[in-house]
Amino acid sequence: MLVMILVWLVPFFSTMRLNAEKYQLLLAEKIANDVNFLAYDSNRLRRYLHNIKIGENGFVYIIDRFGRLIFYSPNFLTVREQSLGASAPVRGVGWQVVVGVPFSEALGEQYAVLTFAFLMFLVSLLLVILLLLVVKKLVRGDHRKPFRLLLHKIRTPLSSVKWNLYSLLAGDWGTMPDQQRKFLERSYDANQQLIKLTDQLADSVALEANCDNFIFAKDDVVGLVKEVVGEFKTEAKKANVKIIFEEPQKAPPPIPMDRKKIKLALGNVLDNAIRYNLSGGQVTIKIFKEKGMIAIEFSDTGIGIAANQRPKLFSKFFRTAAATRIQSSGFGLGLYIAQLIIKGHYGKILVESQEHKGSTFFVFLPL
């Protein structure tokens, strides 16, 4: 979480600073050109310099080739942000024009959109901090129900932030430079991660408390797997991973399951196989019968799992060291939730893996 925040904030502030400095440099060059044109008419130059206005707290001063101060604006000596000044030479006379504009004024209205996005991101961050502060007190015993309600309350403003950012990116508030769009996209992705964390926490708490009842009905597992594969095609394309579903020649019989929850479990397994795969890799899915059960196999060509970390793989909040290096934004809840759902169906989930050579997950569901 901290890494995700820093990834967004560090380039955000550094780019804002660079744009403020660029703005001042352009302003200094413009004034230097004007001074060069008026340098030999002292009366016009004096009037021009005294009429310069650079925001409410900006300043201008000119030094000659010996470093002597030959002009300064009235508020120069009181400005505290002199370090923001940018200089430009006046050709022909050896003068230097130095212009300083406070950080906030240098950004001006051109960054109003980014300021709005940053405030919405802070709102999202504060909501998650609130969630984490109360999580230890609310996840035990009878406190699970109010914790679920709290998660629901937190998700609502997160969704509002999401759609506001989406509206900005869609151009509903006008066009924006590519650099601003890039930061808005980062804040949108960060907000999506917060929504995903909230949803996964809510799912895990409900399943742990057995208060999210399973609704069993016989359903077609092949059709369900096709549906899950279809929903992850976009994610796989972004990751440059190919999904291959080897449909069985003879369709297995319908099996009793809660379709919505099994879809979530299979989606978490497939998401894991895509997320920790290699660019150009693939995920192969098979369905077959084994000892009175239907087996769904997910075989990937990804980073694999170290032998000493496999026993903890389905633990809550656990992530392998290799997974953390590749994807810093994961929460370690996907496979934990998948296991809870599959156990609730009286099935089991197993994994075979070799580090650097990929993993194979087996989901077994009773006929």
The 8 nearest C-alpha neighbors of each residue, nearest first, counted from 0:
[[1, 3, 2, 4, 328, 327, 329, 330],
 [2, 0, 4, 3, 5, 6, 328, 327],
 [1, 3, 5, 0, 4, 6, 327, 328],
 [2, 4, 0, 6, 1, 5, 328, 7],
 [3, 5, 1, 7, 2, 6, 8, 0],
 [6, 4, 8, 2, 7, 3, 9, 1],
 [7, 5, 3, 4, 8, 2, 9, 10],
 [6, 8, 5, 4, 9, 11, 10, 185],
 [7, 9, 11, 5, 10, 6, 4, 12],
 [10, 8, 11, 12, 5, 7, 6, 13],
 [9, 11, 13, 12, 8, 14, 7, 6],
 [12, 10, 8, 9, 14, 13, 7, 15],
 [13, 11, 15, 14, 10, 9, 16, 8],
 [14, 12, 10, 16, 15, 11, 9, 17],
 [13, 15, 17, 16, 12, 11, 10, 18],
 [14, 16, 12, 18, 13, 17, 19, 11],
 [17, 15, 13, 19, 14, 18, 12, 20],
 [16, 18, 14, 20, 19, 15, 21, 13],
 [17, 19, 21, 15, 20, 16, 22, 14],
 [20, 18, 105, 16, 22, 17, 21, 106],
 [21, 19, 17, 23, 22, 18, 24, 16],
 [20, 22, 18, 24, 23, 19, 17, 25],
 [21, 23, 19, 25, 20, 24, 18, 26],
 [24, 22, 26, 20, 21, 25, 85, 27],
 [23, 25, 27, 21, 85, 26, 22, 28],
 [26, 24, 28, 22, 27, 23, 29, 21],
 [25, 27, 23, 29, 24, 28, 22, 30],
 [28, 26, 24, 30, 98, 25, 29, 87],
 [29, 27, 31, 25, 87, 26, 30, 24],
 [28, 30, 26, 32, 31, 27, 25, 33],
 [29, 31, 33, 27, 32, 28, 34, 26],
 [32, 30, 28, 34, 89, 33, 29, 96],
 [33, 31, 35, 29, 30, 34, 28, 36],
 [32, 34, 30, 36, 35, 31, 37, 29],
 [35, 33, 31, 37, 36, 32, 38, 30],
 [34, 36, 32, 38, 33, 37, 89, 31],
 [35, 37, 33, 34, 38, 32, 39, 31],
 [38, 36, 34, 44, 40, 35, 39, 33],
 [39, 37, 35, 34, 40, 36, 44, 41],
 [38, 40, 37, 41, 36, 44, 35, 43],
 [41, 39, 37, 43, 38, 42, 44, 45],
 [40, 42, 44, 43, 39, 45, 38, 37],
 [43, 41, 45, 44, 40, 46, 47, 37],
 [44, 42, 46, 45, 40, 41, 47, 37],
 [43, 45, 41, 47, 37, 42, 46, 40],
 [44, 46, 42, 48, 43, 47, 41, 49],
 [47, 45, 43, 49, 44, 48, 50, 42],
 [48, 46, 44, 50, 45, 49, 43, 51],
 [47, 49, 45, 51, 50, 46, 44, 72],
 [48, 50, 46, 47, 51, 45, 72, 52],
 [49, 51, 47, 48, 46, 52, 45, 72],
 [50, 52, 48, 49, 47, 53, 72, 59],
 [53, 51, 54, 50, 57, 55, 58, 49],
 [54, 52, 57, 51, 55, 58, 100, 56],
 [53, 55, 57, 56, 52, 104, 100, 105],
 [54, 56, 57, 53, 52, 104, 100, 101],
 [57, 55, 54, 58, 101, 100, 78, 53],
 [58, 56, 100, 53, 54, 99, 55, 101],
 [57, 59, 75, 99, 72, 98, 74, 100],
 [60, 58, 98, 72, 71, 97, 99, 75],
 [59, 61, 71, 70, 97, 96, 72, 62],
 [62, 60, 96, 70, 95, 69, 68, 97],
 [61, 63, 68, 67, 66, 95, 69, 94],
 [62, 64, 94, 66, 65, 67, 93, 95],
 [63, 65, 93, 66, 94, 62, 67, 95],
 [64, 66, 63, 67, 62, 94, 93, 68],
 [67, 65, 63, 62, 64, 68, 94, 95],
 [68, 66, 62, 63, 65, 69, 64, 61],
 [67, 69, 62, 70, 61, 66, 63, 60],
 [68, 70, 62, 61, 67, 63, 71, 60],
 [71, 69, 61, 60, 68, 72, 62, 59],
 [70, 72, 60, 59, 75, 61, 73, 69],
 [71, 73, 59, 75, 74, 58, 60, 70],
 [74, 72, 75, 71, 76, 58, 77, 49],
 [73, 75, 77, 76, 72, 58, 78, 56],
 [76, 74, 58, 72, 78, 77, 73, 71],
 [75, 77, 74, 78, 73, 79, 72, 71],
 [78, 76, 74, 75, 79, 73, 56, 80],
 [77, 79, 75, 80, 76, 74, 81, 56],
 [80, 78, 81, 77, 82, 76, 101, 75],
 [81, 79, 82, 78, 83, 101, 99, 100],
 [80, 82, 83, 84, 79, 99, 78, 100],
 [83, 81, 80, 84, 99, 79, 85, 101],
 [82, 84, 81, 99, 80, 85, 100, 20],
 [83, 85, 99, 98, 82, 81, 97, 86],
 [86, 84, 24, 98, 97, 23, 99, 27],
 [87, 85, 97, 96, 27, 98, 95, 24],
 [86, 88, 28, 96, 27, 95, 31, 97],
 [89, 87, 95, 94, 90, 96, 31, 86],
 [90, 88, 31, 94, 35, 95, 93, 92],
 [91, 89, 92, 88, 35, 93, 94, 32],
 [90, 92, 93, 89, 35, 94, 88, 38],
 [91, 93, 94, 90, 89, 35, 38, 63],
 [94, 92, 64, 91, 89, 63, 90, 95],
 [95, 93, 63, 89, 64, 92, 62, 88],
 [96, 94, 88, 62, 61, 87, 89, 86],
 [95, 97, 61, 87, 86, 31, 60, 88],
 [98, 96, 86, 60, 85, 59, 84, 61],
 [99, 97, 59, 84, 85, 27, 58, 23],
 [98, 100, 84, 58, 57, 83, 81, 85],
 [99, 101, 57, 105, 104, 102, 58, 83],
 [102, 100, 104, 103, 80, 105, 57, 56],
 [101, 103, 105, 104, 19, 100, 106, 83],
 [104, 102, 106, 105, 101, 107, 100, 19],
 [103, 105, 107, 106, 101, 102, 100, 54],
 [106, 104, 19, 102, 107, 103, 100, 101],
 [107, 105, 104, 103, 19, 110, 109, 102],
 [108, 106, 104, 105, 109, 110, 103, 111],
 [107, 109, 111, 110, 106, 112, 104, 105],
 [108, 110, 107, 111, 106, 112, 113, 175],
 [111, 109, 113, 108, 112, 106, 114, 107],
 [110, 112, 108, 114, 113, 109, 115, 107],
 [111, 113, 115, 110, 114, 116, 109, 179],
 [114, 112, 116, 110, 115, 111, 117, 179],
 [115, 113, 117, 111, 112, 116, 110, 118],
 [114, 116, 112, 118, 113, 117, 111, 119],
 [117, 115, 113, 119, 114, 118, 120, 112],
 [116, 118, 120, 114, 119, 115, 113, 121],
 [119, 117, 121, 115, 120, 116, 114, 122],
 [120, 118, 122, 116, 121, 117, 160, 115],
 [119, 121, 117, 123, 118, 122, 124, 116],
 [122, 120, 124, 118, 123, 119, 125, 117],
 [123, 121, 119, 125, 120, 124, 126, 118],
 [124, 122, 120, 126, 121, 125, 157, 119],
 [123, 125, 121, 127, 126, 122, 120, 128],
 [126, 124, 128, 122, 127, 123, 121, 129],
 [127, 125, 129, 123, 124, 128, 130, 122],
 [126, 128, 130, 124, 129, 125, 131, 123],
 [127, 129, 125, 131, 130, 126, 132, 124],
 [130, 128, 126, 132, 127, 131, 125, 133],
 [129, 131, 127, 128, 132, 133, 134, 126],
 [132, 130, 134, 128, 129, 133, 127, 135],
 [133, 131, 129, 130, 134, 128, 135, 136],
 [132, 134, 131, 136, 130, 135, 137, 129],
 [133, 135, 131, 137, 136, 132, 138, 130],
 [136, 134, 133, 137, 138, 132, 139, 131],
 [137, 135, 133, 134, 138, 139, 142, 132],
 [136, 138, 142, 134, 146, 139, 135, 143],
 [137, 139, 143, 142, 134, 135, 136, 146],
 [140, 138, 137, 142, 143, 141, 136, 135],
 [139, 141, 142, 143, 138, 137, 208, 144],
 [142, 140, 143, 139, 144, 137, 138, 145],
 [141, 143, 137, 140, 144, 145, 139, 138],
 [142, 144, 146, 138, 141, 145, 137, 139],
 [143, 145, 147, 146, 142, 148, 141, 205],
 [146, 144, 148, 147, 142, 143, 149, 137],
 [145, 147, 149, 143, 144, 148, 137, 150],
 [148, 146, 150, 144, 149, 145, 201, 143],
 [147, 149, 145, 151, 146, 150, 152, 144],
 [148, 150, 146, 152, 151, 147, 145, 153],
 [151, 149, 147, 153, 148, 152, 154, 197],
 [150, 152, 148, 154, 149, 153, 147, 155],
 [151, 153, 149, 150, 154, 155, 148, 156],
 [154, 152, 150, 151, 155, 156, 149, 126],
 [153, 155, 157, 151, 152, 156, 158, 150],
 [154, 156, 158, 157, 153, 152, 159, 151],
 [157, 155, 159, 158, 154, 153, 160, 152],
 [158, 156, 154, 160, 159, 155, 123, 161],
 [159, 157, 161, 155, 156, 160, 154, 162],
 [158, 160, 156, 161, 162, 157, 163, 155],
 [161, 159, 157, 163, 158, 162, 119, 164],
 [162, 160, 158, 164, 159, 163, 165, 157],
 [161, 163, 165, 159, 164, 160, 166, 158],
 [162, 164, 166, 160, 165, 161, 159, 167],
 [165, 163, 167, 161, 166, 162, 187, 160],
 [164, 166, 162, 168, 163, 167, 169, 161],
 [165, 167, 163, 169, 164, 168, 171, 162],
 [168, 166, 164, 165, 170, 169, 172, 171],
 [167, 169, 165, 170, 166, 164, 180, 183],
 [168, 170, 166, 167, 171, 165, 172, 164],
 [171, 169, 173, 172, 168, 167, 174, 166],
 [170, 172, 166, 173, 169, 167, 168, 174],
 [173, 171, 170, 167, 174, 166, 169, 168],
 [174, 172, 170, 171, 175, 167, 169, 168],
 [173, 175, 170, 172, 176, 171, 168, 167],
 [174, 176, 179, 177, 180, 173, 170, 178],
 [177, 175, 178, 179, 180, 174, 181, 109],
 [178, 176, 180, 179, 181, 175, 182, 174],
 [177, 179, 181, 180, 176, 182, 175, 14],
 [180, 178, 182, 181, 176, 177, 183, 175],
 [181, 179, 177, 183, 178, 182, 184, 176],
 [180, 182, 178, 184, 179, 183, 177, 185],
 [183, 181, 185, 179, 184, 180, 186, 178],
 [182, 184, 180, 186, 185, 181, 187, 179],
 [183, 185, 187, 181, 182, 186, 180, 188],
 [186, 184, 182, 188, 183, 187, 189, 181],
 [185, 187, 189, 183, 188, 184, 190, 182],
 [188, 186, 184, 190, 185, 189, 183, 164],
 [189, 187, 191, 185, 190, 186, 184, 192],
 [190, 188, 186, 192, 191, 187, 185, 193],
 [191, 189, 193, 187, 192, 188, 186, 194],
 [190, 192, 188, 194, 189, 193, 195, 187],
 [191, 193, 195, 189, 190, 194, 196, 188],
 [192, 194, 190, 196, 195, 191, 197, 189],
 [195, 193, 191, 197, 196, 192, 198, 190],
 [194, 196, 192, 198, 193, 197, 199, 191],
 [195, 197, 193, 199, 194, 198, 200, 192],
 [196, 198, 194, 200, 195, 199, 150, 201],
 [199, 197, 201, 195, 196, 200, 202, 194],
 [198, 200, 202, 196, 201, 197, 203, 195],
 [199, 201, 203, 197, 202, 198, 196, 204],
 [200, 202, 198, 204, 199, 203, 147, 205],
 [203, 201, 199, 205, 200, 204, 206, 198],
 [202, 204, 200, 206, 205, 201, 336, 207],
 [205, 203, 207, 201, 206, 202, 200, 208],
 [206, 204, 202, 208, 211, 203, 207, 210],
 [205, 207, 209, 203, 208, 204, 211, 202],
 [208, 206, 204, 209, 205, 203, 339, 210],
 [207, 209, 210, 205, 206, 204, 143, 211],
 [210, 208, 206, 207, 211, 205, 212, 204],
 [209, 211, 208, 205, 212, 206, 207, 144],
 [210, 212, 205, 209, 206, 213, 208, 202],
 [213, 211, 210, 214, 209, 206, 205, 257],
 [214, 212, 257, 215, 211, 343, 260, 256],
 [213, 215, 257, 212, 216, 256, 258, 259],
 [216, 214, 256, 257, 255, 213, 217, 258],
 [215, 217, 255, 256, 218, 257, 214, 254],
 [218, 216, 255, 254, 253, 256, 215, 219],
 [217, 219, 253, 254, 216, 220, 255, 256],
 [218, 220, 253, 222, 221, 223, 254, 252],
 [219, 221, 223, 222, 224, 218, 253, 254],
 [222, 220, 224, 223, 219, 225, 250, 246],
 [223, 221, 225, 220, 224, 219, 226, 218],
 [222, 224, 220, 226, 221, 225, 227, 219],
 [223, 225, 227, 221, 226, 222, 228, 220],
 [226, 224, 222, 228, 223, 227, 229, 221],
 [225, 227, 223, 229, 224, 228, 222, 230],
 [226, 228, 224, 230, 229, 225, 266, 223],
 [229, 227, 225, 231, 226, 230, 224, 232],
 [230, 228, 226, 227, 232, 231, 225, 233],
 [229, 231, 227, 228, 232, 226, 233, 234],
 [232, 230, 234, 228, 233, 229, 235, 227],
 [233, 231, 235, 229, 234, 230, 236, 228],
 [232, 234, 236, 235, 231, 237, 230, 229],
 [235, 233, 237, 231, 236, 232, 238, 273],
 [234, 236, 240, 232, 238, 233, 237, 239],
 [235, 237, 239, 233, 238, 234, 240, 232],
 [238, 236, 234, 235, 239, 233, 240, 232],
 [237, 239, 235, 236, 240, 278, 234, 273],
 [240, 238, 236, 278, 279, 237, 235, 241],
 [241, 239, 235, 280, 281, 238, 279, 236],
 [240, 242, 281, 282, 280, 235, 243, 239],
 [243, 241, 282, 281, 283, 244, 240, 235],
 [242, 244, 283, 282, 284, 245, 241, 281],
 [245, 243, 284, 246, 283, 285, 242, 225],
 [246, 244, 285, 284, 243, 247, 283, 286],
 [245, 247, 244, 248, 285, 286, 221, 250],
 [248, 246, 249, 250, 286, 245, 287, 285],
 [249, 247, 250, 246, 245, 251, 287, 286],
 [250, 248, 247, 251, 246, 252, 287, 286],
 [249, 251, 247, 248, 252, 221, 246, 219],
 [252, 250, 249, 253, 288, 287, 293, 221],
 [251, 253, 254, 250, 219, 366, 220, 218],
 [254, 252, 219, 218, 217, 220, 251, 255],
 [253, 255, 217, 366, 218, 256, 252, 219],
 [256, 254, 217, 216, 215, 218, 253, 366],
 [257, 255, 215, 216, 258, 217, 254, 344],
 [256, 258, 215, 214, 260, 259, 213, 261],
 [257, 259, 261, 260, 256, 262, 218, 223],
 [260, 258, 262, 257, 261, 263, 256, 264],
 [261, 259, 263, 262, 257, 258, 264, 340],
 [260, 262, 264, 258, 263, 259, 265, 257],
 [261, 263, 259, 265, 260, 264, 266, 258],
 [264, 262, 260, 266, 261, 265, 267, 259],
 [265, 263, 337, 261, 267, 266, 262, 260],
 [266, 264, 268, 262, 267, 263, 261, 269],
 [265, 267, 263, 269, 264, 268, 270, 262],
 [268, 266, 270, 264, 333, 265, 269, 271],
 [267, 269, 265, 271, 266, 270, 272, 264],
 [270, 268, 272, 266, 271, 267, 265, 273],
 [271, 269, 267, 273, 272, 268, 266, 274],
 [270, 272, 274, 268, 269, 273, 275, 267],
 [273, 271, 269, 270, 274, 275, 299, 276],
 [274, 272, 270, 276, 271, 275, 235, 269],
 [273, 275, 271, 276, 272, 270, 238, 326],
 [276, 274, 273, 301, 272, 271, 302, 322],
 [301, 275, 277, 273, 274, 300, 272, 302],
 [278, 276, 280, 301, 279, 275, 300, 302],
 [279, 277, 239, 280, 240, 238, 276, 281],
 [278, 280, 239, 240, 277, 281, 241, 238],
 [281, 279, 240, 277, 278, 300, 276, 241],
 [280, 282, 241, 240, 242, 299, 300, 283],
 [281, 283, 299, 242, 298, 243, 241, 284],
 [282, 284, 243, 298, 297, 244, 242, 299],
 [285, 283, 244, 297, 296, 245, 243, 298],
 [284, 286, 296, 245, 295, 244, 246, 287],
 [285, 287, 295, 294, 247, 296, 246, 284],
 [288, 286, 294, 293, 289, 285, 295, 247],
 [289, 287, 293, 292, 294, 290, 291, 286],
 [288, 290, 292, 291, 293, 294, 287, 363],
 [291, 289, 292, 288, 293, 365, 294, 366],
 [290, 292, 289, 366, 365, 288, 293, 364],
 [293, 291, 365, 366, 289, 364, 290, 288],
 [292, 294, 288, 364, 363, 287, 365, 289],
 [293, 295, 363, 287, 362, 286, 288, 296],
 [296, 294, 286, 362, 361, 285, 363, 293],
 [295, 297, 361, 285, 284, 360, 294, 298],
 [298, 296, 284, 360, 359, 283, 361, 299],
 [297, 299, 359, 283, 282, 358, 296, 284],
 [300, 298, 282, 357, 358, 301, 281, 272],
 [301, 299, 357, 280, 281, 276, 356, 282],
 [276, 302, 300, 357, 277, 299, 303, 275],
 [301, 303, 355, 357, 276, 354, 275, 356],
 [302, 304, 354, 357, 355, 358, 353, 356],
 [305, 303, 354, 352, 353, 306, 309, 308],
 [304, 306, 354, 308, 307, 309, 353, 303],
 [305, 307, 308, 309, 304, 353, 354, 352],
 [306, 308, 305, 309, 310, 311, 304, 319],
 [309, 307, 305, 306, 310, 311, 312, 319],
 [308, 310, 312, 311, 306, 307, 304, 305],
 [311, 309, 308, 312, 307, 313, 306, 314],
 [312, 310, 314, 309, 313, 308, 317, 307],
 [311, 313, 309, 314, 310, 317, 308, 318],
 [312, 314, 335, 334, 311, 315, 338, 317],
 [315, 313, 311, 317, 312, 335, 316, 331],
 [314, 316, 317, 335, 332, 331, 313, 336],
 [317, 315, 331, 332, 330, 314, 318, 335],
 [318, 316, 331, 314, 315, 312, 319, 311],
 [319, 317, 331, 322, 323, 320, 316, 312],
 [318, 320, 322, 321, 323, 308, 317, 304],
 [319, 321, 323, 322, 324, 318, 308, 325],
 [320, 322, 324, 319, 323, 325, 302, 304],
 [323, 321, 319, 325, 324, 320, 326, 318],
 [324, 322, 327, 320, 326, 321, 325, 319],
 [323, 325, 321, 322, 326, 327, 320, 319],
 [324, 326, 322, 323, 327, 321, 275, 274],
 [327, 325, 323, 328, 324, 322, 329, 274],
 [326, 328, 323, 329, 324, 325, 2, 3],
 [327, 329, 326, 3, 0, 330, 192, 2],
 [330, 328, 327, 331, 326, 323, 318, 332],
 [329, 331, 332, 316, 328, 196, 318, 333],
 [332, 330, 316, 317, 318, 329, 333, 315],
 [331, 333, 335, 316, 330, 315, 334, 336],
 [334, 332, 267, 336, 335, 331, 337, 268],
 [333, 335, 337, 336, 313, 332, 338, 267],
 [336, 334, 313, 332, 338, 333, 337, 315],
 [335, 337, 339, 333, 338, 334, 203, 332],
 [338, 336, 264, 334, 340, 335, 339, 341],
 [337, 339, 341, 335, 336, 340, 342, 334],
 [340, 338, 336, 342, 337, 341, 343, 335],
 [341, 339, 343, 337, 338, 342, 336, 264],
 [340, 342, 344, 338, 346, 343, 339, 347],
 [343, 341, 345, 346, 344, 339, 340, 347],
 [344, 342, 340, 341, 345, 339, 346, 213],
 [343, 345, 341, 342, 346, 340, 256, 364],
 [346, 344, 342, 343, 341, 365, 347, 364],
 [347, 345, 364, 342, 341, 363, 344, 365],
 [346, 348, 363, 342, 341, 362, 349, 345],
 [349, 347, 362, 361, 363, 338, 350, 360],
 [348, 350, 361, 360, 347, 362, 351, 363],
 [351, 349, 360, 359, 361, 352, 348, 358],
 [352, 350, 359, 358, 360, 349, 353, 361],
 [353, 351, 358, 303, 304, 357, 359, 350],
 [352, 354, 303, 356, 304, 357, 355, 358],
 [353, 355, 303, 304, 305, 356, 302, 352],
 [356, 354, 302, 303, 357, 353, 301, 304],
 [357, 355, 353, 354, 303, 300, 302, 301],
 [356, 358, 303, 300, 301, 299, 302, 355],
 [357, 359, 352, 303, 299, 351, 298, 353],
 [360, 358, 298, 351, 297, 350, 352, 299],
 [359, 361, 350, 297, 349, 296, 298, 351],
 [362, 360, 296, 349, 348, 295, 350, 363],
 [361, 363, 348, 295, 294, 347, 296, 364],
 [364, 362, 294, 347, 346, 293, 292, 348],
 [363, 365, 346, 293, 292, 294, 366, 362],
 [366, 364, 292, 346, 293, 291, 363, 345],
 [365, 254, 292, 291, 293, 364, 255, 253]]
